[in-house]
Amino acid sequence: MSQPRHAPATARNRDAILAVLVDVLPPSGLLLEIASGTGEHAAYMAARLPGTIEWQPTDGAVDSLADIDGHARAGDGARIRPALLLDVTAATWPLASASSVLCCNMIHIAPWAAAEGLFAGAARTLDRADAPLLLYGPFRRNGVHTATSNAEFDRSLQARDARWGVRCLESEVLPLASRSGFRLDAIRPMPANNLMVMFRRSRD
Ligand SMILES: C[S@@+](CC[C@H](N)C(=O)[O-])C[C@H]1O[C@@H](n2cnc3c(N)ncnc32)[C@H](O)[C@@H]1O
């Protein structure tokens, strides 16, 4: 069997992301990870979470699933469920409910429909009011890049696909969240000019 792919950036940001999860996740239940990529975040973080949280990795690319399962098997994957194929833009997701949703580095490397699908699907899937949706990545603030490196990254994304790009938190993401039934809970600065943006499902 071939070795699972590596995404070196996951080793640089995983401890900062884990610290947020430790702070905000309920101590039990199922964390649904959207766009798990190589699965290295799951492999590193799941075993380090307190309580009895289970981790459900997913990705929209079928090729990622073997990587995710490979990294889970190579580490302490006891709390990681087998990876599921989940395209956020699908009208139904292959999972009835979850207690929290985590999505790292997807909405800028996908068409805007992926952001719309993420919020719509999370609203359908989170099992109670106030359940958290955690969104990690680079964002523009009030239309402006927060770092030269983010502006360069944005240009490179749009050169690869004109539908991709670093999203504006205030004019794009927050209005979408509100329309989808989420309220902004907190914004935490993260290393390398990223943010963790935390939403809670509004009460019904
Ligand atoms: C840059 S990677 C991020 C992977 C990982 N979360 C990380 O932070 O390293 C973006 C991921 O988004 C996934 N993706 C893109 N569009 C998607 C969609 N519509 N539904 C689900 N996943 C999608 C890709 O397959 C890819 O694995």
The ligand as an SDF file (V2000), in Angstrom:
LIG
                    3D

 27 29  0  0  0  0  0  0  0  0999 V2000
   -6.3740   23.0400    1.0880 C   0  0  0  0  0  0  0  0  0  0  0  0
   -7.2050   21.5550    1.4170 S   0  0  0  0  0  0  0  0  0  0  0  0
   -7.4350   21.6790    3.1750 C   0  0  0  0  0  0  0  0  0  0  0  0
   -7.2850   20.3460    3.8500 C   0  0  0  0  0  0  0  0  0  0  0  0
   -7.2170   20.4000    5.3770 C   0  0  0  0  0  0  0  0  0  0  0  0
   -8.4850   20.8130    5.9510 N   0  0  0  0  0  0  0  0  0  0  0  0
   -6.0940   21.3060    5.8350 C   0  0  0  0  0  0  0  0  0  0  0  0
   -6.3560   22.3530    6.4510 O   0  0  0  0  0  0  0  0  0  0  0  0
   -4.9420   20.9410    5.5820 O   0  0  0  0  0  0  0  0  0  0  0  0
   -8.8270   21.8450    0.7600 C   0  0  0  0  0  0  0  0  0  0  0  0
   -9.7040   20.6170    0.8020 C   0  0  0  0  0  0  0  0  0  0  0  0
  -11.0270   21.0170    0.4750 O   0  0  0  0  0  0  0  0  0  0  0  0
  -11.6330   19.9350   -0.2080 C   0  0  0  0  0  0  0  0  0  0  0  0
  -12.8170   20.4190   -0.9100 N   0  0  0  0  0  0  0  0  0  0  0  0
  -12.8610   21.2960   -1.9290 C   0  0  0  0  0  0  0  0  0  0  0  0
  -14.1410   21.4570   -2.3270 N   0  0  0  0  0  0  0  0  0  0  0  0
  -14.9000   20.6760   -1.5290 C   0  0  0  0  0  0  0  0  0  0  0  0
  -16.2980   20.4090   -1.4530 C   0  0  0  0  0  0  0  0  0  0  0  0
  -17.1640   20.9720   -2.3130 N   0  0  0  0  0  0  0  0  0  0  0  0
  -16.7470   19.5640   -0.5000 N   0  0  0  0  0  0  0  0  0  0  0  0
  -15.8760   18.9850    0.3710 C   0  0  0  0  0  0  0  0  0  0  0  0
  -14.5540   19.1740    0.3200 N   0  0  0  0  0  0  0  0  0  0  0  0
  -14.0700   20.0150   -0.6170 C   0  0  0  0  0  0  0  0  0  0  0  0
  -10.5210   19.4450   -1.1140 C   0  0  0  0  0  0  0  0  0  0  0  0
  -10.7760   18.1420   -1.6030 O   0  0  0  0  0  0  0  0  0  0  0  0
   -9.3140   19.5330   -0.1930 C   0  0  0  0  0  0  0  0  0  0  0  0
   -9.0910   18.3300    0.4920 O   0  0  0  0  0  0  0  0  0  0  0  0
  1  2  1  0
  2  3  1  0
  2 10  1  0
  3  4  1  0
  4  5  1  0
  5  6  1  0
  5  7  1  0
  7  8  2  0
  7  9  1  0
 10 11  1  0
 11 12  1  0
 11 26  1  0
 12 13  1  0
 13 14  1  0
 13 24  1  0
 14 15  1  0
 14 23  1  0
 15 16  2  0
 16 17  1  0
 17 18  1  0
 17 23  2  0
 18 19  1  0
 18 20  2  0
 20 21  1  0
 21 22  2  0
 22 23  1  0
 24 25  1  0
 24 26  1  0
 26 27  1  0
M  CHG  2   2   1   9  -1
M  END
$$$$
